[in-house]
Amino acid sequence: MNKINCLIVDDEPIARDIIKAYCAHLPYLNVLASIGNALEAKTLLFQQKIDILFLDINMPVIDGVTFLKTLKNPPQVIFTTAYKEYALDAFELSACDYLLKPFSLERFITAVDKAVERLQIVPALTSENTDPRTEDYIFIKADGKIFKIFFNDLLYAEANGNYTKIVTSQNTLLPSMTFSGFEELLPKSIFIRVHRSFIVNKSKIEHIEGNRLVINKTELPIGSNYRESFLNELGLGS
């Protein structure tokens, strides 16, 4: 595996040192710099090819979420923060993962694995022989028509007997398709099963309360068997 260039941005020296120490356990990671503010990071991102950015959120001058919004072509971003409440903002910005301080080496490696997986997918997106699974949409046949559905428009899907109820920001479709078959068409980086009968778009979650989440003012259940993995995926696990 080629070396993967990393940049650590955190205003706390101890936090930077912990991430550097964790990176040292993975020989394919190359920490190019470890710095204390986002503006300095912007200069470095122009000068160097950065593959993974470990980014704190609460920093002086400009916070991590705002900083990421200023980047046109950001690297894979793994947020590192002591605050749970920024998780949804992070996923709306297509962050790779969200590490809640203090995080273990095991949790860190899981986040890096996600970033590496995404880095390996990127060339396929620009290849002439593009695999349909790397596109940002799918085609679904329903009501005698074929609909093009962009992943960003797909809010959630619900098991409905031999059908799957697909709810988008524009309409609701009921294709003759098994729920598991539909799940196979969806990228796991965007969608997650939260209940035996529900798959949701992570970036569309408005809030979570108890064993329910809300998307587009609609309450959906979180199954007890799925709750732990769901919260871990959002970086909100114990």
Number of C-alpha atoms within 10 A of each C-alpha: 6 7 11 17 18 23 25 26 28 26 19 13 12 10 18 20 14 14 20 19 12 16 19 13 11 11 10 13 20 19 19 15 14 19 18 17 21 25 14 11 20 14 10 16 18 9 9 11 14 20 20 24 23 23 28 27 23 17 17 12 10 14 15 23 18 12 16 21 11 10 11 7 9 16 22 22 24 24 25 26 23 14 13 15 11 15 20 20 13 22 20 13 13 17 22 23 26 27 27 21 14 11 16 11 15 10 14 19 15 12 20 22 13 15 22 16 10 14 16 10 12 11 10 15 16 10 9 7 8 12 10 11 14 15 13 13 17 15 11 17 14 13 10 7 9 11 13 11 16 13 17 14 15 20 22 24 24 19 20 17 12 12 16 23 21 22 17 18 11 10 9 14 18 19 20 16 18 15 22 12 10 17 17 10 13 19 15 12 16 17 20 20 21 24 19 16 18 21 23 22 22 23 19 20 19 13 13 15 10 8 13 15 18 15 18 12 10 10 14 20 18 23 17 12 11 14 19 15 16 19 14 15 17 18 22 17 14 8
